[in-house]
Amino acid sequence: MTEINLRSDKRDDESHLRVLEVDGYHLPPFVKEEHFRSMKTWKARNDDIILSAYPKAGTHWLWEVLSLLVRRKAERIPEKKDTAMIEELTEEKFNSMAAPRVLNTHLDFQYLPKDLFAKRCKIVYILRNPKDIAVSYYNHHKKLLMYEFDGPWDNYFQRFMQGNVDYGSWFDYTLEMERFKEKNPDYPIHVMYYEDMKENSIKEIGKLAKFLEVDVGDELIRNIDNLCQFDKMKQEKNAGENVSAWRDNNPGMYRKGEVGDWKNWFTVAQNEMFDSIYQQKMANTTSNIRFLL
Ligand code: A3P
């Protein structure tokens, strides 16, 4: 595995993003090649749950909701999402996790333990308006020092559109997930949208509980929802964060938590370019991305 400084294809863009490259696939710098290559043979359990998303779609939020739902308790857990992030784990850690494991990942499915699919482990997949994802990912890359990234938004926008970021292009990721669903129409996969969660999280958590077949009443759903509201999570989950990993010692995982922040960042030209590329690449999409909120 080579550690590389991923340049953007834009001619005058001098910025770089520190990532790891394995056979042409770009990963965040914390991934270890040895574990990444070995994970395909890791053993799954029937009750494993996989939370899957392109980065910045709301993984932390959903992971917290899922973790409380499977415990059937509206009590803050000290664990952070990263402790169950497949690409951050060793096989030993993976095997030692308490059941039921609420795993999470941004990896393409081809890299994940094969046994997860053989055992038909439930998948929860969350999507978000890619314009908001681009802005959120920009701030993520800029604030997390391990990426050594310090470029302006204008260049980053091009980089994002080209997929010159860890986990590659949002377009490719999303289309690949659509292919998986088409090829496996009976696979237990529950699709969610960040915007729906923002609009009516209680309703969405109720649907999620049904999918997971966890028997929770309305009051517990309300309490879990309440505990997972942005401000509460920001305050409580940020406590104990390794502040030195962040620019200005200021943890930024819980940034704004809003729908439509892209409007504060995209220029008119960027928006037009985005729409035109989106229309080309996603002409036959089966996802229901909501752009209008
Ligand atoms: P913003 O950068 O737009 O604020 P991920 O967890 O996949 O990395 O996604 C991070 C995004 O989800 C960030 O978006 C973050 O603020 C937002 N987020 C995290 N927790 C949230 C919550 N409880 N409610 C709403 N948004 C949340």
Boltz pocket constraint, residues with backbone or C-beta under 6 A from the ligand:
constraints:
  - pocket:
      binder: B
      contacts: [[A, 53], [A, 54], [A, 55], [A, 56], [A, 57], [A, 58], [A, 59], [A, 60], [A, 61], [A, 132], [A, 135], [A, 136], [A, 137], [A, 139], [A, 228], [A, 229], [A, 230], [A, 231], [A, 233], [A, 252], [A, 253], [A, 254], [A, 255], [A, 256], [A, 257], [A, 258], [A, 261]]
      max_distance: 6.0
